Amino acid sequence: MVPIRRASLLAAIAIIIVLGPDKPANAQVPENRLLIASQMDFGSNRGYYLDFENSQPGTAPCPLGTLKLILGAADGTRWRFIATTPNWQVGLPYHVIATLTPSQSALTLNGALVGTSSGSYKLYSAPIQFNHVPSWANAPATYMVKLTRVTVTSSLNGHTNHIAATLVDKNMLPGLLVFNPQVGSDQHWQPIPGGKIIIDATFTIAPSVDFKAISPLIDKFGQNVYATWPGKVKTTAQLIASQKYEQSELARMPLVPHRDKFGGTTDLGWHETPTGYFRTLEHDGRWWLMTPLGNPCYYVGVCSAPQLWFDSTPVAGRRWMFQNLPTESSKFAPAWSGARVGDSGSAYNFNIANMIRKYGSSWQEKANKQAVRRLLHWGFCGEGKWSTEVPGVPFFPVLSYSGVPILVRHPDVWNPAVRTALVANLRAQITPLLRDPDVVGWSIGNEFDEIFTTQEITQILAEPSSTPARSALVSWALTHIYHGDLKEMANAWGAAQGSAEIPSTPLPSASDVERMRRYCASYYYKVLYNTVKSIDPNHLYFGFWLSVGWWQNSSDWSLIAPWCDVIGYDFYNQHFANAQFADLIKKSNKPILCGEFSFPPTWPNRGYGRYPYNSLNQNDAGRLYTRYIQEACASPYSVGDLWFEYRDEPITGRGGTPDTTITIGEHFAFGVVDVTDRPKWGLVTRMRAANGKTARWHSKARQLTSTR
């Protein structure tokens, strides 16, 4: 799992301005945003939104004086904006009306016209988002905007569509609001094409909550102090007693019948010769994962199982937030990590502490065994990415090139010395598991980190001319773009007219950079694939878990496709595939496996963050899981899906870097078990029902590969 995949919008600085897209990872100034209503795809210049935006250099909270109210509308080619920064007053009621028509947009605040913008809009087909703070734009502020009503109306020729936002309980305690002050909602609704759209909202502005005045916020079990719900753990005895209930529930959930120990199905009426390793096979127009025993398998697994080490939350600089943290000299010493601050480490892991309470001194062994038992009784074939190796359980080890010299973002594989180091590094990781049948397949790196960006290409070109990667790019461009004409290439890249010397810092066109980027990425992925296969020809290779939509552009899918046995990807979305992704899958004509997807409950009454693709509660998460898996099984190309993840993330965010903010990094309820190691029964019972049917659902996919 990596940061949220969302394109940023640069802050507006005038009444009517044009903005460009940016990535959160590149943001230099912390941002604070609240989407009042949004139905858009910023990158494709479609849709509209009304929001609040603010930013503040450094670590100081964003002040009310720089808070902007912005209306954005896109016509398929570009965005247009209307913005205002009035003299906001705490406690006063505000009424904003945003109007979009095929000819112009207008913004009104408390009856006064803020501005207009000529131009049309192009609709984007997606659920409408209300009252949402993007995870990358939740910088602290000195104020809190409280929406009291939001409606959106679409009308044309006497026909009207209307939707009202479902807003957070206005009586929610401050101790819950500080973690997720705006609990938004995604609602299915579409405006009438070509009609008038009116966003009508009322709101007030209140001072931000004084965190320290209401501390502590987190109890000794890692739960929000102010949260209340049936079954919330209040004592260690209650935590221990939960084991008895779980054992009885698992006893009522027999293992999925007709499965081999690797998750393969034995009663589909066909079988292949065992190879001792996982492989793929196209059978009757469908791709299948074949187990080492030769049985067809539609693989379902859980990431980070039973991993305990990822979810430490920083304590240094914000110890006041936590209630009754034990010292490092106590029996909870394994829960502490990081540099020592006083008598304890700088980060604390509530999951580990609760394992110690629940299982005693042999907590890790018992927790691992219980995790395996759970997964099997819940119908999963085994583990997913980021998981702890457990003998006898299939898993997906992710390789790294840590320690190999990096040029900009990746190893320079054109450099013989770097390539030698890369091969040695990968061999050292692969060799211990070379003959292990539980390894489903290898991958290297993860998501956006493995994408070659246009910025990376320009940075490589700015390296000294002796740099192997730079030389390779220049040579390739000379041959494939300029057909050997060095003078033409030099002039196009910024050299003096008539010169045949490439500038030390060349300025190629965007088209040239993109073509070199694709060459660079393709060559790099080829090197990794061939390296892994030369070390281990038996196991599968999944690439780097390309994150669909979080890339330079969609060509990245086709760049990785030739250089993996199964295209491993991550796709957080309400459905298995959108139209663009479905087209990419069809064109690649290869087996695919989803390495991460999830629908974490928003759980505003518990203090968790709101992930863009979320569920209302654990029962709803189970419903969405079932739909996603059914849609995936219907694809002849899909061979499996991995849920992210086994445990909930800490409410205060995971990571090891000291900070003073309320949440650091990810703080979502992704898990199939909560922070007190108790299963989410509403979720896992529905998962189990779906997991037992995957092979049959997949076998009934009707579209034949040969006809595509």
N, C-alpha and C positions, 0 to 999 in steps of 0.2 A: 504494500500500500504506500502511496505517495501523496503529495499535496493534491488538493482538489483540482479536477481538470476543468478550469473555467478561464476564459479570456477576460482580461481586465479592461475597464474603460477609463481612459485618462480623464482627470477631473476637468470640468468645464470652467472657463475663466471669463466668459462674456455672456451677453444676453443670447446671442445666436452664434454658435460656433460649430466647427467640424472637428471631430475627434478621431483618433486612430486606435486600433486594438493594441493591447500590450499583454504580456504574460505576468501573472502574479510573481513568478520566480524572478522576474527582472525588475520588479518594483523597487524603487529606491526610497520612497517615502511611505510610511505606514498609512493605510487608508481605513476609513470607517464609512460603510455604506448600508443603506436600508432600501431594499426594493419595495416600493409600495405596491406596484403591479407590474409584471413583466411577462412578455410573451415574445421572445426574440432568440435569434442566433446571430450574435454580434459579428462573427467572422464572415458570414455569408451575406451580411447587410440586409437582413430581413427582420421584420417585426417592430415592436415598440416597447417602451418602458417608461415608468415614472419613478424616480427615486430621490433619495437624499445622498449626497456625497461630501466627504470631508477628508482632509489629510493634514498631517503635522510632522515636520522634520524631527528627528530624534525620538525620544521616548515620552515626551510630554503628551498628555491627552489632547485630542482634537478639541479646539474651543468652539463654542456656539457661534461666535462671530464670523467664522468662515464656512458655516454649513450652507451648502447649495441645494436647491430644489431644481431638479432637471427633468425635462421631458425629451425623450429621444424617439425618433421615427426613422425608419430606413426604407428605401424604395427598391432594394435589390442591387443598387449600385453604390450608394453611399448613405451615411447617417447624417441627420440634421438634428440640431439641439436647440432648446430654449432653456435658459437657466436664470435663476435669480438668487441673490443672497440678501434678503431683507434684514431688517433689525429685529431678529427673533426675540420673543419675550417668553420667559418661563411662565407656565400656568395659563396662558391665554389660549382660547380655542382658535383653530385655524381650519379653513375650508379651501381645498384646492380642486379645481376642475381642469382636466386636460382633455382637449378635443382634437381628434384626428379625422380628416376627411380626405377624399382622393386628390384635393387640390392644396390643402394647407393644414398646419397644426397650430394650436393656440393653447396658451397656459394662463389661467386666472387664479389669483390667490386672494381670498377674502373679498371677492367681487371686483378686484382691480386687475386689468389686463397686464400680464407680465411681458408678453411678446407673442409674435406669430412667426411662422416659418413656411414659406411657399414650397409645395412639393407633395408628392403622394406617399403612400406607404405600401409595402408588400408584406402580406401576412406570413407568419411562420407557424406551421402546424405542430403544436406542442401544448401540454398543459400550461395554464396560466399560473404564475407564481405570485403569491401575495405575502407581504410582511416578512421578507426574507433578507437575512444578513449573510452575504457570501463568506465562506470560511477564510478567504484570503483578504477580506476587508472588514475585519472585526477589531481594528485598533481601538484602544480605550478613548473615551470622550468624556467631556465634563457634563454632558447632558444625556437624556434618553428621550427619543421620539416615541410617543405612544399613539398608535393608530386606534381610533375609536370606531371608524366605519370606512369600508372601501367597497364601492360597487363599480362594475363595468357594464356599460350598455352598448349594444350594437344595433343600428337601425338602418333600414333601407326600404323605401316605397311602402311604408306602413307596417312593415314587419320588424319585430324587435326581439333581440336576444339579451338576456340580463343575467348577471351573476354577482353574488355578494360574497365577500371574503369571509372565511371562518377565522376569527381572530382569537388570540390568546385570552385566557381568563384574566380580566382586568384586576381581579383580586389575588392573583398569584403573589406569593410571598417574595420579597426582595432577595431572600437567600437562594431562591430558585432562578429568579430573573437575571442575576449577575452572571450566570454561566451561559445563558442563552436568552438575552433580553427580548429578542423578537422571535417568537416561535411561529414561523410561517406555515403556509399550506400550498400544495399544488392541487389545482382543481381542473378537471377536464371541461373545457369550454372553447368554442371557436366563434369569432366574430363573423358577421355576414360579409362575404367578399364584396368589396366595393362600397360598403356602407360607412356610416359615421360611427366612430368609436368615442365614447365619453367615459373617462375615468373620474369618479367623484369620490373624494376622500376627506375625512375630518380627522384631526389629530391635535394633540397637545404636546408640549415639551416640558419635561421635568428634569430636575437635577439628577445626575448619575448617583448610583447607590454608593455609599461609603462602605467599601468592602470590610475594612477593619472593624468598623463599628458593629457589624453583625457577625463577626467571626466568633468561633471557628465555623467553617463551612463544610468540612468533610469529617465524618466520624472515623473511628478506628478501623472500620470494615471497608472504607473507601466509598461510602454512600453519602449522599447529600444530607447534612444534618436537618435541613428544613423539609425534606421530602417525606411524604407519608404514603404508603400503599399497603395493601394486605400482604402479609408475609415478609415485610422488611425485617432484615436481621438486626436484632438488638442485643443479643447475648451470644457468647461462644457456645453455650449449651444448645441454643436454637440452631446454630450452624452445624454442630455435630449431629443433632437429631434429624437434620434434613437428609442424611445418608440413608436412613431407614426407609423413608418414603421413596427415595430414588431407587433403591434396590427393588422395592415392590413394583414400581412402575416399569423398570427395565425387564423384570421377570415376565411382565405381561406383553413384552415386545420381542417375540422370537426373531431370530436371524432370518434374513430374506432367504427363502428356499431356492434350491437349484443354483447356487452360486459357488464357484471355486474360491480358494483362499485369497485370490488376487482380485476378486470382484467380477469375474467372468460368469456368464450365464450358461448353464449346461443343458437347458431343455428347449433351445430354439430350433432344434432339428438339424443343426450342422456344427461341424467341428473341424479344426485344422491341426496339422502336425505341430506338436509342441516344439518351441525353439529354446525355451529356458529364459526368454526375455520378452518384454512387451514389444509389440510391433503393430503396424497398421495393415489393414486389408480392405479392399473394396469388394463387397459381396452383394450381389443382386441390386446394384445401383446405389449402395450406401457404404460410406466409410465406417469402419469399426476399429476400435482398439482391441487387439488380440492379447490375451494374457499369456504368461510364460507356459501355461498348460494347454494353450491352443484354443481357448474358449472366447467367443465374442463378448465384448464388454463395452457398455456405455458407462464411462467412469464418472462417478460423483464423489467429491471429497471436500475436506474442510482445511483451509489454510491455517497456519500457525498452531497446529495441534501436535502435542499438548504444550507447545511453546509457552514459557513463562517469562522469558527475559526481555521481551520487547516493550512491556507495558509499565516500566518504571516511570514515575512522574517526578519532576524536579521539586525539591523542597527548599533548597538554599535560596534565600531571599524572599521566601513567602511561607516560612514555617508557621506564621500566625494563622494561616488558613486551615491548618490541620489540628484535629483533636486527638490528644493522647498518643502521640507517636512514640513508640518504644525506642530505647537506645540500642546502639550497635552491639553493646555487650550483653544484651538479652538473648533469648532463644530466637528472636526475630532478626538476628544478624544477617542471614541470607537475603532478607528483603532489602537491605541497604546496598547502594552502589555509588560509584563516583567519588570525587575528591572529598576528603573529610572536612566537615564544617563543625567545629565544636567536638562533640562526642559521637557524631554519626556521619554517615555519608551524605552526599548532596542530592541523592535521589532515592525514592522509596517505592517499593512494589507491593501494592495491597493484595494482589493475587497470591503472591508467595506467602505473605503474612497469613492470609486466610487458609492456604494449604497447610501451613504449620499448625494453625489452630484446629483444623479439621482432621488431619491425618497424623499429627505427631512428628516424631523424629524421622520417620521414614517417609516424609511427606512427598518427596519427589517421585520415588518409586511407585507409591500408591496413586498419586495423581496421574502418572503416565498410564498405569494399568487401567484406571477408571476411564481415562480419555479414550483409550482403544475400545474398551467395552461399550462405551456410549456410542462411538461412531458406528460400530458394527451393528448394534441393536437399533440404531436409527437409520439403517439401510445404506450407509455410505460404504464405498469400496475401500477407502483408506484415507490417507492424509493428502494435503495439497502443498502449495508452496510454503516456504518459511517454516516448515514443520520440523520437530525434533525427530531424529531417526529412531524408530522403535522396531526391533527385530520382528520380522513377519508381517509388517504393515507396509503397503506400497506408499511411496512418497515421491516428491518432485524436488530434488536438490537444485539450488540455484548457485551457480559458480560465480566467482568474481575474478577480477584481475588486480586485486589489491597488491601493491608492491611493484607492479610493472610501471615503468615510466609513462607518464601521460603527456600528450601534446594537445593543449587546449582542453578537450573533453575526453579523448580516447587515446589509446596507444597508437603510436605511429607504426603501423604494420608494414610500411615500406622500408623501415629501418631494420636491417638484419639483426642488430643487437637487441632491439626491442622485441622483435619477433621471436628470437631465441628465448628471451626471458618470459614472454607470454606462453610459449609452448611448455616451458618447464613449470610455470605456475599452474597451468591447467592440468598438466600431467600429475602434479603432486596432489591436486584435489580429486581427480578422477580415479587414480590407481587404487586407493583403498576400497572402492565400491565397484571395481571393474567387472566383477563376476556376480554382483548382487542382483538377484531377480526382482527384488522389491523396488529398485530404481525404475520408475516409469520412464524417465528420460531426463536429459540434461537441459539446462538453459544457462545463459550468461547475462548477468545484469538484469535491469528491470525498467520498463516503461520509458519515460522521457529521457532518462539519463543515457540511453543507448541510441537516441535519435541524433542524426547529424543535422545541425541547424545551419541556416545560411550565414549566421554570424560566425559560427565555427569555421566555415570555409574562408571567409574574409580574414579571419585571424590567422589561419594557417598560411594564407598567401602573404601575410605581413611578416612571417618568420624569415630568417636568413635564407638566402637562395640555396644554401647547402643542405637545408632540411629536407630529408627524403620525401615526406608527404607533400611539401610544397613543390618539389621538383616533379613529382608524379602528377600533380594536378596541372601544372603548367604544360607538361609534355602531353598529357591527355587532351587538354583544351586546344593546343596547337594542332594536334592531329585530327581531332573529331569535330572541332568547331570551326577552326580557321584553315583546315586542309593544308597545313604546312606553311602557310604564309605568315612568317614571323613578324614582318613589318606591319601587316594589317592588324595582327593581334596586339602588338605593342601600342599602336596608335589607339586602338579601341580601348585599351586598358590604361590610358592616361599618359603615354609617352609623348615626347615632342614629335610634331609632325615630321615624318620621314625617318624617325629613329626605328631601329630594329632591336632595341634593348628593352626588356620588360622592366617596368619601374620597380623599385625596391618595395614600395607599398602600392600594388596595382589597384585600379578601380574598375574592375570588370562590370558589365551590365548585370542587372538582376537576372536576366535570362541565362547569361553565362554562369553566374554563381549557382543557379539552380541546377543546371546541367552538370556542373562539377560536383555539386553536393550529391546528386544521385549516383554519379560514378563512384565517388568516395565511399558512400554508404554501402553500395552494392559490393564493392571490392572488399571492404572491411567485413561485412557479414559472410562473404564467401570464405575469407581467411579463417574466421572463427569456426564456421561449419566444417571446413576441411581439417582444421586442427583437431577438433573434438573427434571427428570420425577417424582420423589417423591414430588417435590414442585408443578410442573405444568404438569399433565398428558395429557393436551389437546393440547398444542402447539407442533409444530415440533421441532426437535433438529438437527442442521446441523454440529455438531462437531466443528472444529477450522479452517476451511478454509485452508486445506492442500494445500501448493503450489507445484504443480506438477513439479518434477525435482529438487526442492530446499529442499532436505530432506537428511536423513542419507543414505537411499537406498529405492528402490521401495517397500520394504516390509511395509513401513509406510502407504501406501494406505490400505493394507489388515489389518493392526493393528487398524485403525480407523473405517473401514467399518462396523464391527458388532455393533459399539457403537454410531450410529446416525440413525435417521429416513431417512434422505437424506444426501448423502455424499456431504458436502459443500467443494468446492475446488477453488483455483485460478489458472489460466493457461494463461499466456501471451505467445501467439504463433500465427503464421500466420494462422494456421488452428485450427479447433476445437479439433483435437486429432492427435497425431502422432502414429506410430505403437505400441510402448510400452504402451502408455497411453490407447489406444483402447483395448489392451489386458487386462489391469487392470480393465477397466470398465466392460468388458464382464465377467471376473472372479468374480467380486464382486456381479453382478446380483442384483443391488439395484438402486433406483432412485438417480440421481446426479443433482447438480445445481452449475454452475460456478459463483463464487462470485466476480471475477474481471477478465476482459480482456480489452484490449484497443489497439489502433493503433494511437498514437499521431503523428500529422504532425511534420516533422523535422523543417520546417520553419526557415532555416538558416538565412534568411533575416530579422528575427525578434529577433534572439538571443536565442531561446530556445535550450535545450539540445536534443540530439538524443537518443531516447530510442531504445533498441535492436529490438523490434517489432514495427516498425513505419510505417508511410504512407508518401507519397510525399506531400500531401496537404489535405485540408478538404474533397474535393470530393473523393480523393483516400481513405481516412479514411472511408467514407460512403460505398465505394465499398467493402472494406475489412470487414466492419461490416456485410454487407449483406451476404457475402460468409460465414463468421463465423457462423452467426445465422442459415443460411440454413443448414449447415453441422451439427450444434447442434440439430436442429429440426429433422433431419433425424435419429438421434440416438433414439432408443426406450427407453433409460434410462434417457435421459436429460429432465428435467422439467423446465429449465429456465437459463437465463444468465443475469449478471449484469455488465453494462459498468462502467469502472473506468475512469473518474469521472465527476462530474457536472461542475466544474470550472477548468480552467488552473492553474497550479502551478506558483508561482512567478518566473520570469526569474532568480533572484538571489538566488533561493532556499528557501525551507520552513524549519522552525525550529525556536527554540527560543534561541539557544546558540550563544553568541557573537563570532565572528570570523572576520578575515580580508581577507579571500579568496573571489574570485569573486562569486562563487556559493557554497551554503551550502545545502546539502541534495538534494531533488528532484527538478528539474527545467524543467518539461516537459509540453507540450501543450496537456494534457489529456482531457481537458474539452469539453463539448458540448456548453459552453459559454466561452468567453474570459475574460480577467481581467477587461474589461470595461463593463461586464455584457451584452454583445451582443451575440446572438446566432451565431453559425457557420452554416449558412444556407445550405452550400453545404453538410455538414455532416448530419444535423438533418432532411433534407428533404428525404435523402436516408434511414436514420434510420426509419422514419415514414412509408415509403413504405414497408420496411421489417417487421416492428412490426405489421402491420395490417394483415400479412399473417402467422404469426408464428403458430397459432393453426391449420390452414389447412395444413401447411407444416408438422407439427408433426403428424397429424392424418393420413398422407399418408406414414409414415415410414413403409416399407414393412416387415422388418425382425421381426419375432415373438419372443418374449421373451422365450416362451416355447421350441423353437428349438435351443437355444444357449447352 
